[in-house]
């Protein structure tokens, strides 16, 4: 169980954090705080004109977060709940992390693509998890 949490919950968050840290436009509170304490390179200026890189920077960290949260919820939400109810609850909770951004426009940037990705990643992760459970049982 511990190994599963590290690989499927912690590791994706770490990768997303690294992307934000080194490649995101250095305007986040994270960058300001780190600049006050450490000298950390940022490669945003060298990739900012590449459309594919910007697409990846804007959506991959969120997709990794969605995957991590879905995996965590799969592990935490009781298996005693009906399969489709459990799946709907997980998709709703993961989607809610994107929807809540609508209500805090100064702190977050709501994006329809991120909401779509949250739903798709949750569905794919749930489907794979169910398949994996069937094949290992």
N, C-alpha and C positions, 0 to 999 in steps of 0.2 A: 504494500500500500504506500509506504513512504517513497519508494522509487517511482511509483506511478504519479504521485503528487509532484515530485521534483521535475520529472520529465514532461508532464502534461499541464502542470499549473505554474510552477515557478520558472522553468526554463523559457517558455514563450514570453513571459513578462520581462525576463532579463534581456532577451533579444530585442523586444520592443523598446525597452529603456535605453539600450545601447544605440539603437537607431535614432531615437529622440535626442540623446546626448550628443552624438557626434555629427549627425546629418540634418537635423531639423533646424529651421531658421532660429538663430539664438536669441529669441525674444521671450522665452518661457521663464517663469519664476525659477525653475530648476537651473537654467543657464545663469541667471543673475546671482543666485546663491552660490553656485560653484565658482563663478568668476571672482567672487569675494574671498574664496578660500583656496582655490586651486587654479592651476593653469592647464586647461583642457582644450585640445584642438577641436575645431568645428569645421566640417568640410562642406557646409551648406553653400557657400559662395562658389565653390568649384563645380557644383552639380545643379545649381538653381535654374539653369537655362535648358536643362534636359527634361523634356516632358515625361518620359518614362520614370526617371528618377523621382520627380515630384509626385507622380501618381503613387509610386511605391512608398515614398515618405509620408504621404497623407493618409494612406489606407492600410499598409502592412502592419504598423504598430497597433492600430485599432483591431485589425483582424486577429492578431496574436492575442490581444486582450480578450476578444470575444471567445476565441478557442480556449484560452486558459479558464475563463469564467464558466464556460459550458462544461468543461471537464470537472471543475471543482463542484459545480452544482450536481453533476451526474453522481459524483462520489458522496455528496452530502444529503441530497433529497432521497428520502426513504424509497426503497424498492417496493414497499407495500402499497404505494399509490399506483393506480392503474397506469399502464405503460403510456397511453396517449395523453392522459391528464398530466403525468409527470413531464413528458416531452413538451406539451403546450406551456406548462409553467416555466420550464427552463427557457424556452424561446421567448416567452413574455419578459422574463427577468433580464435576459441578455439584451433584448430590444429596448427595454426600459432605460438601460444605461445610455443609450443613444437619444431616446425621446426626451429624457429629462434635460438634455442640453438645450432644447427649445425654450425652456423657462429661465435659463441663465445665460443670455446671449453675451454678457460682458465677460463671463468666465470661460465659456465654451463656444465652439462653432458647430452647430448642427449641420449635418450633411446627409442627404438622402442616400448617397452611395454607401456611407458607413452603416446606415440603418439596414439597407438591403444586404450588405455583407454580414452584418450581425445575424440576420435571419438565416441566410444561406449557410454560414459557418456553423451555426447551432444545429441546423438540420443535418448537415453532412457529418458533424461530430456525433450527434445522437444516432444516426444511421450506422456509422462505423462502429460505435460502441455496442450497439445491439448486435451487429454482425459478429464482432469480436467475442461477445459474450456467448453467442450461439455456437461458434466454432470451438471455443475452449471448454464448453460444458460437456 
